[in-house]
């Protein structure tokens, strides 16, 4: 009898040890499942705006305007205000991005009452630690621009930045030149304010996480590391396209951007090479944070693929000091301070220069003109000759 009890005791001990091991192994998965169901049944907490923003934003569906409704002009700009926190308490994490039909700029303006003329903003209750200019190269993309402004304004306000948005519009119908427009944007923005960071932003990319802060790093920053069109992965190591950030010093070290990439492609990689040639390296946010959604569209008219881009890229090491901010020529046609942005329309010329010479006459026209016999001048009537002679003599007499 005693032997049977001992056997049962050992059997129960063995089974108990197995259960403990299985529980430990499945603990992480169990916790995930439990927390998932808790999130489903828990009521949203919308009262706190500081320590629990990540949870609240996630439950509320990531509305980019969620944390801004309490902001108001509580202080005059002349009053002494404390600096904003190093990490903004308004940041909420992932943002839900969609493109509803019927959106208008008037609606975007209504939802951003603290944005002033020219697309400028300062936090109403603290002194911003960072001054960021957003440069958007643009032509005929008004539909995309309204969606970008709808998301970008509250995105930047949640980060408590002093910011301004500049849309650099290329005049005329000649081939689009994104990099040259960014050179123009840098120069024109710096004329207005001593910005300490400049973000160069494609008009069709919408940020999906406000932890991707629009402030500069100690080296040039590539912010758009994970786009949906690339499966939210970096396509290749030296990619520097979409959204990037430079301080004025970074920009000077790399001689700005190339001016000779007309059409689509090549300039991003040229800029990435310039970063290295300027003695710097590219920094990036994490893949989880640097996420962007692209507004789907066809290749723009006037922005065809640049067939020369690979040959030009092969020569970047030889050309970067002679083609850049030091050779950017343009003419400012107009500067308009719109309610949500500053629109600067510029003439950047063509591949032949800012003021290209008129094209030579067609060969057929030259040949036709050469075949027409030359006619001598018609003889004036006698009276006219006399009058002409009288006039001459009168002038001589004087």
Buried (B, 14 or more C-beta within 10 A) or exposed (E): EEEEEEEEEEEEEEEEEEEEEEEEEEEEEEEEEEEEEEEEEEEEEEEEBEEBBEBBBBBBEBEBBBBBEEBEEEBEEEEEBEEBEEEBBBBBBBBEBEBEEEBEBEEBBEBBEBBBEBBBBBBBBBBBBBBBBBBBBBBBBEEBBBBBBBBBBBBBBBBBBBBBBBBBBBBBEBBBBBBBBBBBBBBBBBEBEEBBBBBBBBBBBBBBBBBBBBBBBEBBBBBBBBBBEBEBEBEEEBBBBBBBBBBBEBBBBBBBBBBBBBBBBBBBBBBBBBBBBBEBEBBBBEEBBBBBBBBEEEEEEBBBEBEBBEEBBEEBEEBBEEBBBEBBBBEBEEBEEBBBBBBBBBBBBBEEEEEEEEEEEEEEEEEEEEEEEEEEEEEEEEEEEEEEEEEEEEEEEE
